[in-house]
């Protein structure tokens, strides 16, 4: 894929940037602000499992989500990371559940690659791609490196594909805040779980060469300004001659 993303001579360099962090870190709010503030063409792509937060999805995904809503289920296709279910007692019930899980995972893998294809097209068009969350980062501790217990077969296959085949972002910006602050913003998860998620995201510094931790306790517009500066610095490091001086001197904030 890198060979497909070579830019024509004279075009502003592109990159892919992932904003990651636990719920409550402000990823979606910051992403919207960055899209307005970034002085180069960009495309934002939501890369999370909450399909209520995205209008970009495969027709099969849209159909499944609609059916789940009618039945009163959650608007996602996979069991949330960290959640486990007791196995059914009847062998036939276990087989049926495994088949359903495999079908959901197969559709979800197709969904992940569909969104990556949208991102690849945007980069071919000369745009910086900003990911709101990222599948590799969100699933790393569960499906790629199983830090939280054994994985079912579908999760092992998913983790293998993410690790060996799925493109990774060029720059990862981790929005970090104490678990108590995250919980106060969104009370959907207990503090202990948020702290565990926070540690999982911070450990990704060992995986990516370009990984920046940003203080997400500050106002969203301040964080977004730092994100814009980080992106412009990264673009300048890719090609110091491709960006106008007015852009490379956008700001001097540090994360």
ROSE-549449 format. One line per 5 residues: number of its first residue (from 1); their letters; for each residue z negated, y, x negated of C-alpha. Coordinates in steps of 0.02 Angstrom, whole numbers, plus 50000, padded with zeros to 5 digits. Example, Ala and Ser with C-alpha at 12.3 -4.5 7.8 and 13.67 -1.06 7.14 Angstrom:
1) AS) 49610:49775:49385 | 49643:49947:49316
//
This chain:
1) XXXXX) 50000:50000:50000 | 49966:50129:49862 | 50151:50123:49812 | 50199:50167:49992 | 50091:50323:49989
6) XXXXX) 50173:50411:49843 | 50207:50590:49891 | 50373:50680:49866 | 50375:50798:49718 | 50296:50965:49758
11) XXXXX) 50199:50907:49910 | 50011:50935:49921 | 49922:50773:49867 | 49838:50671:50001 | 49686:50560:50006
16) XXXXX) 49579:50464:50129 | 49400:50520:50156 | 49265:50423:50249 | 49113:50507:50324 | 48979:50374:50342
21) XXXXX) 48795:50363:50385 | 48678:50299:50521 | 48681:50361:50700 | 48611:50537:50709 | 48682:50593:50541
26) XXXXX) 48810:50704:50629 | 48970:50617:50574 | 49074:50658:50729 | 49017:50839:50737 | 49050:50866:50552
31) XXXXX) 49220:50780:50566 | 49274:50899:50704 | 49219:51051:50603 | 49305:50989:50445 | 49468:50967:50540
36) XXXXX) 49459:51152:50586 | 49403:51213:50415 | 49508:51112:50294 | 49649:51223:50227 | 49772:51078:50206
41) XXXXX) 49854:50967:50339 | 49738:50829:50398 | 49721:50691:50527 | 49555:50623:50590 | 49537:50440:50638
46) XXXXX) 49383:50365:50720 | 49341:50200:50633 | 49191:50140:50732 | 49156:50010:50865 | 49105:50130:51005
51) XXXXX) 49269:50140:51099 | 49202:50276:51212 | 49219:50389:51059 | 49404:50352:51030 | 49564:50369:51128
56) XXXXX) 49659:50279:50990 | 49664:50092:51024 | 49782:49947:51054 | 49836:49909:51233 | 49745:49742:51224
61) XXXXX) 49586:49830:51169 | 49602:49955:51311 | 49621:49812:51436 | 49469:49719:51370 | 49362:49875:51369
66) XXXXX) 49414:49917:51547 | 49366:49742:51602 | 49196:49755:51515 | 49160:49921:51599 | 49202:49847:51770
71) XXXXX) 49079:49706:51733 | 48947:49829:51674 | 48961:49786:51489 | 48964:49895:51332 | 49123:49985:51280
76) XXXXX) 49145:49885:51119 | 49221:49720:51067 | 49098:49652:50942 | 48912:49616:50942 | 48825:49763:50860
81) XXXXX) 48780:49735:50679 | 48608:49661:50661 | 48598:49590:50837 | 48581:49403:50858 | 48587:49289:51008
86) XXXXX) 48505:49120:51035 | 48637:48982:51035 | 48670:48897:51203 | 48592:48725:51224 | 48746:48640:51297
91) XXXXX) 48883:48595:51170 | 49018:48650:51291 | 48933:48819:51311 | 48923:48839:51122 | 49108:48799:51104
96) XXXXX) 49153:48922:51240 | 49047:49059:51161 | 49123:49026:50990 | 49299:49035:51062 | 49260:49200:51148
101) XXXXX) 49186:49268:50987 | 49339:49215:50888 | 49457:49295:51016 | 49359:49458:51013 | 49357:49459:50824
106) XXXXX) 49544:49423:50812 | 49580:49569:50928 | 49458:49679:50833 | 49540:49638:50666 | 49708:49687:50743
111) XXXXX) 49625:49848:50803 | 49561:49886:50628 | 49734:49864:50552 | 49813:49968:50690 | 49701:50115:50649
116) XXXXX) 49735:50091:50464 | 49922:50095:50501 | 49899:50261:50593 | 49807:50327:50440 | 49943:50265:50322
121) XXXXX) 50076:50352:50425 | 49977:50515:50420 | 49967:50505:50231 | 50153:50472:50219 | 50173:50633:50319
126) XXXXX) 50075:50727:50185 | 49908:50737:50275 | 49731:50708:50215 | 49653:50571:50322 | 49472:50595:50373
131) XXXXX) 49386:50439:50440 | 49240:50461:50559 | 49146:50306:50500 | 49238:50164:50412 | 49246:49979:50454
136) XXXXX) 49222:49920:50275 | 49066:50026:50255 | 48992:49986:50426 | 49014:49797:50409 | 48982:49781:50222
141) XXXXX) 48799:49729:50232 | 48830:49608:50376 | 49003:49529:50357 | 49052:49562:50176 | 48884:49542:50087
146) XXXXX) 48767:49454:50209 | 48603:49544:50175 | 48539:49514:50351 | 48551:49327:50375 | 48685:49193:50399
151) XXXXX) 48854:49239:50473 | 48956:49146:50604 | 49130:49088:50552 | 49216:49235:50635 | 49106:49357:50537
156) XXXXX) 49141:49265:50373 | 49329:49277:50404 | 49310:49460:50450 | 49210:49496:50293 | 49337:49406:50183
161) XXXXX) 49480:49511:50254 | 49383:49673:50236 | 49338:49634:50056 | 49504:49564:49996 | 49637:49652:50100
166) XXXXX) 49577:49802:50198 | 49616:49970:50113 | 49463:50068:50059 | 49445:50258:50069 | 49476:50359:49911
171) XXXXX) 49320:50464:49937 | 49161:50416:50030 | 49040:50550:50089 | 48874:50481:50148 | 48781:50595:50268
176) XXXXX) 48600:50556:50233 | 48437:50607:50316 | 48263:50531:50333 | 48251:50398:50468 | 48127:50505:50566
181) XXXXX) 48255:50646:50576 | 48393:50526:50629 | 48280:50453:50764 | 48235:50625:50830 | 48420:50665:50853
186) XXXXX) 48469:50499:50933 | 48333:50388:51001 | 48444:50236:51024 | 48372:50140:50875 | 48194:50122:50808
191) XXXXX) 48146:50212:50648 | 48130:50049:50551 | 48308:49996:50594 | 48376:50167:50551 | 48290:50160:50381
196) XXXXX) 48367:49989:50347 | 48540:50055:50395 | 48512:50207:50286 | 48473:50098:50135 | 48628:49991:50169
201) XXXXX) 48740:50145:50168 | 48661:50216:50009 | 48690:50049:49919 | 48877:50075:49942 | 48866:50194:49793
206) XXXXX) 48878:50033:49691 | 49043:49988:49774 | 49144:50151:49770 | 49191:50254:49617 | 49197:50415:49720
211) XXXXX) 49038:50416:49823 | 48941:50575:49866 | 48776:50586:49959 | 48758:50741:50067 | 48600:50812:50145
216) XXXXX) 48628:50792:50332 | 48466:50881:50381 | 48557:51047:50369 | 48661:51128:50509 | 48827:51041:50543
221) XXXXX) 48932:51191:50489 | 48845:51196:50320 | 48873:51010:50294 | 49054:51028:50348 | 49082:51167:50220
226) XXXXX) 49016:51051:50084 | 49130:50913:50146 | 49281:51029:50136 | 49234:51078:49958 | 49213:50895:49908
231) XXXXX) 49384:50852:49979 | 49469:50997:49889 | 49384:50950:49725 | 49443:50772:49747 | 49622:50829:49783
236) XXXXX) 49617:50939:49629 | 49559:50791:49524 | 49708:50691:49589 | 49833:50826:49540 | 49771:50989:49466
241) XXXXX) 49942:51072:49480 | 49978:51029:49662 | 49853:51143:49751 | 49868:51333:49756 | 49730:51426:49666
246) XXXXX) 49670:51498:49831 | 49630:51323:49891 | 49551:51254:49733 | 49434:51404:49732 | 49382:51374:49913
251) XXXXX) 49197:51366:49876 | 49062:51318:49755 | 48932:51230:49864 | 48856:51071:49796 | 48805:50923:49902
//
